[in-house]
């Protein structure tokens, strides 16, 4: 009986932790949506479709190579990825799969700045960020 209680407690704790990260991701979508709307009143809501297109779209990097988010993160952000330069494994981006994503909101902004500049050669726009995270929130299962 005691073991069932312990397992149930861990299950609840894990669920609460996972939900907190999804909640942070949802807060960021809301934040970036508001910023995007302030900059462009025509922008009304994040687009999962646009987020997926952005995730998979190849850009010519400042170094002259072509790369996309999917180049390292695979075409399913719920999968484990691999850095195309270092070959290091990258945990899934999807917050419903990787409970460590979006836990540190300042780090999220740092990573956007770093990766957008590496791939696009400029910072991503608020609408791109809102669309991107909205898309990540829809991915719940790694590919087999």
C-alpha positions, 0 to 999 in steps of 0.5 A, spaced: 500 500 500 505 504 501 509 503 495 502 505 491 502 512 495 509 513 493 508 512 486 502 516 486 505 522 489 511 522 484 506 521 478 503 528 481 509 531 482 511 530 475 505 532 472 505 538 476 512 540 474 510 538 466 504 542 467 508 548 469 513 548 463 507 548 458 504 554 462 511 557 461 511 556 454 503 558 453 505 565 457 511 566 452 506 565 446 501 570 450 507 575 451 510 574 444 503 575 441 502 581 445 508 584 442 507 582 435 500 585 435 503 592 438 508 592 432 503 590 427 496 591 429 494 586 423 497 580 427 492 577 431 494 570 433 499 565 433 499 560 427 501 553 428 502 552 421 506 558 420 510 556 426 511 549 423 513 552 416 518 556 420 521 550 424 522 547 417 524 552 413 531 552 411 535 559 411 542 561 408 546 562 414 551 568 415 556 562 414 553 561 407 550 554 409 543 552 409 540 550 416 533 550 419 531 549 426 529 542 424 537 541 421 539 539 429 532 538 432 529 533 427 523 534 423 519 533 429 521 537 435 518 532 440 524 527 438 531 528 441 536 532 436 543 532 434 547 538 433 550 539 426 556 542 428 558 538 434 554 532 434 552 533 441 545 530 443 540 535 444 534 534 448 527 535 445 524 542 444 517 540 445 515 542 452 510 537 453 515 531 452 521 535 455 519 538 462 526 542 462 524 546 456 521 553 458 523 553 465 527 559 465 524 564 461 531 568 461 534 563 458 529 562 453 530 569 450 538 568 450 537 561 446 532 565 441 537 571 440 543 566 439 540 561 435 536 566 431 542 570 429 546 563 428 541 561 423 537 567 420 543 572 421 538 576 425 533 576 431 527 572 430 521 577 430 515 576 436 510 573 431 516 568 429 517 566 436 509 566 438 508 562 432 514 557 433 512 556 441 505 555 439 507 549 434 512 546 439 506 546 444 502 541 439 508 536 438 507 531 444 510 524 441 516 523 438 517 519 432 518 512 432 
